Each structure stands twice: as structure tokens, then as C-alpha cells.
């Protein structure tokens, strides 16, 4: 029962992470921080070959959730972004604000040298800098059809690596990075058209090879970055969490900076339409509050679960100690009687 419950919880986490992958400016790994699976997820990816069984079963429900989320939500979310991007961003901003408490607590701000705060500043400014990439006019690349330039195949591996980095670093939006280099619309069009063609019995080997190159890039990038971050968390836990705090908190203003206010850069690019109506602002604020509440609820449930697990562990240790003491006493009594 406990295993199935944990599986379901990680499935829901994966669904939320996949949701974030679709929206430019929102980081899937920041959502992993919110759901409390970030560090475990990094360790599992990093140790996938060292402890395959454990890592695989931990990552499987998250991966299934991501695939289900992207597959089922890409069309409605794209529609919602086109209709009113502002309120979608406000909801996600609320999620992250509501989930900041445990991350800030783990950084232990009061117990570290003040100069270590530079890691927080670097993380914060790094995310803001990434979000500003959307000011570059990206050229929409065509990846659909049977006439694909040869250089696009190695390029898709690089795109996969870039996207994997965003999956691992909190606050860094993969959608924003793809948008800035002209591959945001192209990659999602490739996935949608390949699925549509498969349903109609039409197959282009070029499309499957492009998707395979993308997957290879994602796997290589995720493994490399996870190894690096896992080592940082083990050797420098406090400073690592400071940097993660900077990345996650920086992602909040970055969400708004990375949107194209009032105009679209490329075809299909969601942007915030100006001027915004009073109702849009009011509804956006309401969704921000809802997001904060939902984020805080996740934190509360996780803290409650962690406290319960800690209490069970302490009780088990006490029971073990009591049994050992009783055995020692019985041995001493037995020895005394024999004398």
C-alpha cells in the first residue's frame, strides 16, 4: 500500500514537472524542488548505472507523469497561453512562492559565512540572464517532412543537451532556451506531427531519427549535469542549496521577463497581450493566491510525511535499544543465579 502510494505521488510530481516543460519561462526542475523530489531525482539519475534497480523504480513514475502531462496538456496549455499567458504565469509563480520554505530552510542562512551569499546572487542573476535570451529574435526551424538538412541531426543532440540542463537546474526554463534559439515551436511541431502521422499510418524515418537524436542529447545532458550537481550536494550542501535558492527565486521574475510583452517573436510564440484588462489582472492575482496555497499544501504534506517517518525511525530505534537492554539484563541475572 505504501509503495503504491509513493508511486502515485511521484507520478503526480512528474505530471506537474511535465506541465512546466511546456510553458516558456517556467522550470521543470523548479517544480521538482516544490514537490520535494529534486535532490532524490538528481541522485537517482546520477547513480542510474551504479544502482540501476533503485534509481529506475524511483524515476519511472516521474518519467511516466512527464510523458502523460506533455502528451495530454500540450494542446490545451498552448491554447491557454495564446488566449491569456499572464494568468498561467501567475499560477506557476504562486506554486513556486508557496514551495520556497523547505529550500530556504535547508540553505541554513544564519549558520554560514556571509560571503557565501554570492552563490545565491550568482544563481539569481544566471536565471534572469537566461530569461533575457527571449529578446533575441529566433528563426523558426523546420523539422517536419522528409527534406531535413543533415546538420539538423547533430543539432538535435545539442538541443537535447540544452533541454536536459534546464531539466536539472532549477529556475532555468527549457522552453525559454529553445525559444531563444528558434527550436521551441519546431520541436513541439515535430512531436505533434510525428504522433499525428503515426495515427494515420504515415511514417517518415527522418522524424524518428530526429526524435532519437533529441532523446540521446537529453540522456547525455541529464547524466552529466546530475553527476556534477550530485557531487556538489554531497561536498558543499549549504552553498549548493544557496545557489538552488537563487535559481528558484530568480525564476519568479524570470517567468515574466521571458514572456514577449505585446508581440510574438516567432509563429506560435505565446505572448502577453497589452493592454491587460482589469479582469485579467484580478484573475491573475487570484490564481497567484491559489498557486501559493497549493504550493504551501504540498510543503505541509511533505513535512508531515517526513515527521511521521522520523518518528517511526526513532520509535524503532528505542524499541531495538529496549530489547537489547532487556537481553543484557537477562544475561546478567542468569549469570548471577549460576554463581
C-alpha positions in Angstrom: 0.0 0.0 0.0 2.8 2.4 1.0 4.8 1.6 -2.2 1.7 2.2 -4.5 1.0 5.5 -2.6 4.6 6.6 -3.2 4.4 5.6 -6.8 1.2 7.6 -7.3 2.8 10.7 -5.5 5.8 10.6 -7.8 3.5 10.1 -10.8 1.7 13.4 -9.8 5.1 15.1 -9.4 6.1 14.0 -12.9 2.8 15.4 -14.2 3.5 18.8 -12.6 7.1 18.8 -13.9 5.9 17.9 -17.4 3.3 20.7 -17.2 6.2 23.2 -16.5 8.2 21.9 -19.5 5.5 23.2 -21.9 5.4 26.8 -20.7 8.2 29.2 -21.7 9.8 30.8 -18.6 8.8 28.0 -16.2 11.4 25.5 -15.0 10.5 21.8 -14.6 13.3 21.3 -12.1 11.9 24.2 -10.0 8.7 22.3 -9.8 10.7 19.2 -8.7 12.1 21.4 -5.9 8.5 22.4 -5.0 7.3 18.7 -4.9 10.3 17.8 -2.7 11.8 15.2 -5.1 14.6 17.3 -6.6 17.7 16.1 -4.7 16.5 12.4 -4.8 15.8 12.8 -8.5 19.3 14.1 -9.1 20.9 11.3 -7.1 18.8 8.7 -9.0 19.8 10.0 -12.4 23.5 10.3 -11.3 23.5 6.7 -9.9 21.4 5.1 -12.7 24.3 2.7 -13.7 25.6 2.2 -10.1 22.3 1.3 -8.6 20.0 0.7 -11.6 17.1 -1.1 -9.9 16.6 1.5 -7.2 17.1 4.5 -9.5 14.9 3.0 -12.2 11.9 2.4 -9.9 12.3 5.9 -8.4 12.4 7.7 -11.8 9.8 5.5 -13.6 6.6 7.1 -12.2 8.2 10.6 -12.6 9.0 9.8 -16.3 5.5 8.4 -16.9 4.0 11.5 -15.3 6.1 13.8 -17.6 5.1 11.9 -20.7 1.4 11.8 -19.8 1.5 15.5 -18.9 3.2 16.7 -22.1 1.0 14.4 -24.3 -2.3 15.4 -22.7 -1.7 19.1 -21.9 0.4 20.4 -24.8 -2.6 21.4 -26.9 -4.8 22.9 -24.1 -1.8 24.7 -22.5 -0.7 26.1 -25.8 -4.3 27.4 -26.3 -4.4 28.9 -22.8 -1.1 30.6 -23.3 -2.2 32.1 -26.6 -5.5 33.3 -25.0 -4.1 34.7 -21.8 -0.5 34.0 -21.0 -0.4 36.3 -17.9 -2.8 34.2 -15.7 -0.9 30.9 -16.5 2.4 32.5 -15.4 0.8 34.0 -12.2 -0.4 30.5 -11.3 3.0 29.0 -11.6 4.6 31.9 -9.8 2.3 31.1 -6.9 3.3 27.4 -6.9 7.0 28.3 -6.6 6.4 31.0 -3.9 4.3 28.6 -1.8 7.0 25.9 -2.0 10.1 28.0 -1.1 10.0 27.3 2.7 11.9 24.0 2.9 14.5 25.1 0.3 15.3 28.3 2.2 15.4 26.2 5.5 18.0 23.7 4.1 20.3 26.5 3.0 20.8 27.4 6.7 21.4 31.1 6.0 22.3 32.0 9.6 25.0 29.3 10.0 27.2 30.2 7.0 29.7 32.9 6.3 28.2 36.0 4.7 30.4 35.8 1.7 28.7 32.5 0.7 25.6 34.6 -0.2 27.4 35.3 -3.5 26.3 31.8 -4.6 22.7 32.9 -4.2 23.3 36.1 -6.2 25.0 34.2 -9.0 22.1 31.7 -9.2 19.6 34.5 -9.2 21.3 36.6 -11.9 22.0 33.5 -14.0 18.3 32.7 -14.3 17.5 36.4 -15.1 20.2 36.4 -17.8 18.7 33.2 -19.3 15.2 34.7 -19.4 16.6 37.7 -21.3 17.5 35.4 -24.2 14.0 35.7 -25.4 14.7 39.3 -26.5 16.8 37.7 -29.4 14.7 37.1 -32.5 14.7 33.4 -33.0 14.2 32.0 -36.5 11.7 29.1 -36.6 13.5 26.0 -37.9 11.5 23.5 -39.9 11.9 19.9 -38.7 8.7 18.4 -40.2 8.7 16.4 -43.5 11.2 14.3 -45.4 13.5 17.0 -46.6 15.7 17.6 -43.4 19.2 19.1 -43.7 21.9 16.8 -42.4 23.2 19.3 -39.8 19.9 19.2 -38.0 20.6 15.7 -36.7 23.7 16.6 -34.6 21.9 19.9 -33.8 19.0 18.0 -32.3 21.5 16.2 -30.0 22.7 19.6 -28.8 19.1 20.8 -28.4 18.5 17.7 -26.2 21.6 18.5 -24.1 20.4 22.1 -23.6 17.0 21.0 -22.6 18.5 18.4 -20.2 20.5 21.2 -18.5 17.2 23.1 -17.9 15.6 19.9 -16.5 18.4 19.7 -13.9 19.0 23.3 -13.0 16.0 24.9 -11.0 14.7 28.1 -12.5 16.2 27.5 -16.0 13.4 27.1 -18.4 14.0 24.6 -21.3 11.2 26.2 -23.3 12.8 29.6 -22.9 16.2 28.3 -24.1 14.5 26.5 -27.1 12.6 29.7 -27.9 15.7 31.8 -28.0 17.5 29.5 -30.5 14.4 29.0 -32.7 13.6 25.4 -31.8 10.7 25.8 -29.4 7.9 25.7 -32.0 9.9 23.3 -34.2 10.4 20.6 -31.6 6.8 20.6 -30.4 5.6 20.6 -34.1 7.9 17.7 -34.7 6.4 15.7 -31.8 2.8 16.6 -32.7 3.2 15.9 -36.4 5.0 12.6 -35.9 2.3 11.4 -33.5 -0.4 12.5 -35.9 1.3 10.8 -38.9 1.7 7.6 -36.9 -2.0 7.5 -36.2 -2.8 7.9 -39.9 -0.2 5.2 -40.9 2.3 7.6 -42.4 5.9 7.3 -41.3 8.9 9.5 -42.1 12.1 7.9 -40.9 13.7 11.3 -40.7 11.2 12.4 -38.0 12.0 9.3 -35.8 15.8 9.8 -36.3 15.4 13.4 -35.2 13.5 12.4 -32.1 16.1 9.7 -31.3 18.9 12.3 -31.6 16.8 14.6 -29.2 16.5 11.7 -26.7 20.2 10.9 -26.9 21.0 14.5 -26.1 18.6 14.7 -23.2 20.0 11.5 -21.7 23.7 12.5 -22.1 23.0 16.1 -20.8 20.9 14.8 -17.8 23.5 12.3 -16.8 26.4 14.7 -17.0 24.7 17.6 -15.1 23.2 15.2 -12.5 26.7 13.8 -11.7 28.0 17.3 -11.3 25.2 18.5 -9.1 25.1 15.3 -7.0 28.8 15.8 -6.2 28.1 19.4 -5.2 25.3 18.5 -2.9 27.5 15.9 -1.1 30.6 18.0 -0.8 29.1 21.5 -0.4 25.4 21.0 0.7 24.8 24.5 2.2 26.4 26.5 -0.6 24.6 24.2 -3.2 21.3 25.0 -1.6 22.1 28.7 -1.6 22.7 28.5 -5.3 19.5 26.5 -5.8 17.6 29.1 -3.8 18.9 31.8 -6.1 17.9 29.8 -9.2 14.4 29.1 -7.9 13.7 32.6 -6.5 15.1 34.1 -9.7 12.7 32.0 -11.7 9.8 34.0 -10.4 10.7 37.4 -12.1 12.3 35.4 -15.0 8.8 34.0 -15.8 7.6 37.4 -16.6 10.7 38.7 -18.2 10.9 35.8 -20.6 7.4 36.4 -22.0 7.2 38.6 -25.1 5.1 41.5 -23.9 2.8 42.8 -26.6 4.2 41.0 -29.6 5.2 37.5 -30.9 8.8 36.7 -31.9 8.1 33.6 -34.0 5.0 31.9 -35.3 3.1 30.2 -32.4 5.0 32.1 -29.8 2.8 32.8 -26.8 3.0 36.4 -25.5 1.2 38.7 -23.0 -1.3 40.8 -24.8 -1.3 44.5 -23.9 -3.0 46.4 -22.6 -4.3 43.9 -20.0 -7.8 44.2 -18.8 -8.7 44.8 -15.1 -10.3 41.3 -15.1 -7.1 39.7 -16.4 -5.1 41.4 -13.5 -7.7 40.4 -10.9 -8.0 36.8 -12.1 -4.2 36.6 -12.3 -3.9 37.8 -8.7 -6.5 35.2 -7.6 -4.6 32.4 -9.4 -1.4 33.6 -7.7 -3.0 33.2 -4.3 -4.4 29.8 -5.3 -0.9 28.8 -6.5 0.7 29.9 -3.2 -1.9 27.9 -1.3 -1.3 24.7 -3.4 2.5 25.1 -3.1 2.3 25.5 0.6 -0.1 22.5 0.9 2.5 20.3 -0.9 5.2 21.5 1.5 2.9 20.9 4.5 2.0 17.4 3.4 5.7 16.5 2.7 6.8 17.9 6.1 4.1 15.9 7.8 5.2 12.8 6.0 8.9 13.4 6.9 8.0 13.9 10.6 6.0 10.7 10.6 8.9 8.8 9.0 11.3 10.3 11.5 9.1 9.4 14.5 8.7 5.8 13.2 12.5 5.6 12.9 13.0 7.0 16.4 10.4 4.6 17.9 12.1 1.6 16.1 15.5 2.7 17.5 14.0 2.9 21.0 12.4 -0.5 20.7 15.6 -2.0 19.5 17.6 -0.4 22.3 15.0 -1.6 24.9 15.2 -5.2 23.6 19.0 -5.1 23.7 18.9 -3.8 27.3 16.4 -6.5 28.3 18.7 -9.2 26.8 21.7 -7.8 28.7 19.7 -7.7 32.0 18.5 -11.3 31.5 22.1 -12.5 30.8 23.3 -10.7 34.0 20.5 -12.2 36.1 21.3 -15.7 34.6 25.0 -15.3 35.4 24.2 -14.1 38.9 21.9 -17.1 39.6 24.6 -19.5 38.4 27.1 -18.0 40.8 
